[in-house]
Amino acid sequence: MHRISCMLVAGLLSASCGLALEENEGHDQAPQHNAQSRAELTSTLVLSPSSLAFCDQPVGTTSAPQFLTLHNGTQETLFFVYGLNPPFVIERPSTFELPPGSSLELAVRFKPTSAGTFTSNVLIYADSVNGSGNVYNYEIPISGTGTNPE
């Protein structure tokens, strides 16, 4: 049986597993940002959605991907570094550059090795390549439940 992953988007309080979720008009709002105000951020660097939640996933299997989208609306190339704790993974080098005006999707997967509920944060740090001093820090909550195989 194929399941569609649950995904929480900004402002969405609950969802049912196995169903496609209605798109939230506020999904493109950036998460809390440590270096600039929310208003400044939405015109520069935008990351969405603000959280991810995976449905029940049998232990020893890998979920379908959910995507974090980065959009560089600045006038400079940004250098990114991300960190993520298992059992969540992003299948991409942990450092990369994103030119001005471009977007990139990070595919996040859930690979539980034991039963239970897992919570963590995707940590994303971005800095200007040219040394202008613009720094962006994000913490995107992520969760999933590993279940015993049937």
N, C-alpha and C positions, 0 to 999 in steps of 0.2 A: 504494500500500500504506500503510495507516494503522499507525503505531507508537504504542505507549504509552510515554511518557517514563519513563526510569529515575529513581528518586528514592531517595537514601540517607537513611535515618532514623537517629536516634540508635542507636548500637550495631550497625548493619548494616554488614558488612564488604565485601560484594560483591553484585552483582546482574546479571542478564542483561537485555539490551535486548530490547524487544518483549514482555516478560512482565509481568503485574501482580505486584507484590511482596507477599509476606505481610506483614500489619500487624505491626509490632514493638510489643509491649506497653509498651515504654519510650519510645514516640515523643513523649509529652507532656512529657518532661523538658526543662527549659530548658537552653540552651547556657551555656558559661562566662560569668560575669557579673562585671564589674569593680568594681561599687559595693557589692554585698552578697554574702553567701555563697549557695551553691546552695540550701541549706535555706530560707533567708529568701525567695529568689526564687520558689520553687515555690508559695509561698502568696501572692504578690503579682502579679508580671507574668511571664507565661509565653509563650515564643516556640518554635514547633516547625514542622518538624523542625530538627535542629541542622546539617544540611548539605543541599545539593541537587546532583545530578549529572544532566546531560542526556545522552541517547544521541547517536550520530552524527547531525548535522544538515547537509543539503546547504547549501552556500554560497548566499546570496541568498534563503533561505527562513526562516520563523519557526516555532519549535517550538510544540507545545501547551504550555499553561501548567503550571507546578508552583506549589504554593501554600505560602507561609509564613503561619502563623496566629499572630496576637497575641491574647492574652487578658489583659485588664486586671482582675485580681482585687483591685486596691487599692480604697481608699475615696475616691480622688480622680481627677479627669480628668487624663489624661496627654497631653502634646504630643509628637508624634513628628516626627523628621526622619530620612530615610534617604538613603544614597548608594550608587551601583552603577555600575561601569564597563562600557562596551560591550565585547563584544557582548551583554551581558545587560541586560534592561530590565524595569522594573516600570511598568505602565501605570496610574499613579495619581499625583496630585499628591505631590510629595516631602515635603510637610508636612501633618499632619492631627492631629486630637484624637480621643481614645478615652475615652468616659465609663466610670465605674466599672462593673464587672460585664459589660462588653460585649467582643465579639470581632470581629476583622477579618481577612480573608484578603488577602494581597498576592499577586497573580498575577505570577510571574516567567517570562519567556520568554527564549529564546536565539536571537539573530539574527546568525549568523556572516557576516562579509563577506570572509573568506579561510579557506583550509584550515588546519587546525592545532588544537592543543589549547589551550584557554583556561581559566585559573583566575583567580578573584578572590574578593572577599568582599562580601556585602551588609552595609553598615555601618548600624546602627540605633541612634539615640540617643533616649531618652525622658526627659522632665522633667515634674514636677508643674506644672500650670497655676497653682495657688495659691501657688507659691513655697515649699513645705515643705522643699525641698532634696533630695528623693528623685530620684536620677539613675540611669538604666539605660543601659548600653552593651553592644552585641552586635556580634560579627563572625561571620557565617554563611558558611562556605566554599561556593563554587559552582564548578562546572566543566562543560565541554562540549567536544565535538570537532566542528569544521567540516570537512565533506568536500566534495570536488569533485563537482558534479552528474554523474549518469550519463547 
